[in-house]
Amino acid sequence: MPEQVIIPKPIRDAHEWGAGVEFWVLDTAEGLLLRPKRSFAETTIEDVAGCLATAGPAKSLEEMEAGIGQAIRE
C-alpha cells in the first residue's frame, strides 16, 4: 500500500492538486522535495521529432497557406 502525506488544503488549491495526486519524493540536502508525477513521461523535442515527419515533398509557404484557407472554407 502506498504511503500517504497530508498536504494542507490552501497549498493543494494553489497548485490545483486534487485528491489522489502522486508525487516523486526526492531526498535533498535541504530536506524532502515532493514533485507531482506527470501523466506522461518527460520527453525532449528530440524524443518526439521523429513523429513529425511527413510523407511527400516539402510544401512552400504559399501551398501551406492555401491548404489552411481551403480547410477553413470547408
C-alpha positions in Angstrom: 0.0 0.0 0.0 1.4 3.4 -0.9 2.4 5.8 1.9 0.3 9.0 2.3 1.2 12.5 3.2 -1.3 15.2 4.1 -0.8 18.5 2.3 -2.7 21.5 3.6 -5.7 22.5 1.5 -4.5 26.0 0.7 -1.3 24.5 -0.8 -3.3 21.9 -2.8 -5.7 24.6 -4.0 -2.8 26.9 -5.1 -1.2 24.1 -7.1 -4.6 22.7 -8.3 -3.7 19.2 -6.8 -6.8 17.1 -6.4 -7.2 14.0 -4.3 -5.0 11.1 -5.2 -2.2 13.1 -6.8 1.0 11.1 -6.7 4.4 12.6 -6.1 8.1 11.8 -6.6 9.9 12.1 -3.3 13.4 13.4 -3.7 15.9 13.5 -0.8 17.9 16.8 -1.0 20.4 18.4 1.3 17.6 20.8 2.5 15.1 18.1 3.1 12.5 16.2 1.1 11.2 17.6 -2.1 7.8 16.5 -3.4 7.3 16.7 -7.2 3.9 15.7 -8.7 4.2 12.8 -11.1 3.3 13.7 -14.7 0.6 11.8 -16.7 3.2 11.1 -19.3 7.0 10.5 -19.1 9.0 13.7 -19.6 10.4 14.0 -23.1 12.5 16.3 -25.2 11.9 17.6 -28.7 14.5 15.1 -29.9 12.4 12.3 -28.4 9.3 13.2 -30.4 10.7 14.9 -33.5 10.6 11.6 -35.5 6.8 11.6 -35.3 6.6 15.0 -37.0 7.9 13.7 -40.3 5.6 13.8 -43.3 5.4 11.8 -46.5 6.0 13.5 -49.8 7.8 16.6 -50.9 8.0 19.7 -48.7 5.4 22.4 -49.3 6.1 26.0 -49.9 4.6 28.7 -47.6 2.1 29.6 -50.2 1.0 26.0 -50.6 0.6 25.7 -46.8 -1.4 28.9 -46.6 -3.7 27.8 -49.5 -4.3 24.5 -47.7 -5.2 26.2 -44.5 -7.5 28.5 -46.3 -9.2 25.6 -48.0 -9.6 23.8 -44.7 -11.2 26.9 -43.2 -13.6 27.2 -46.1 -14.6 23.6 -45.8 
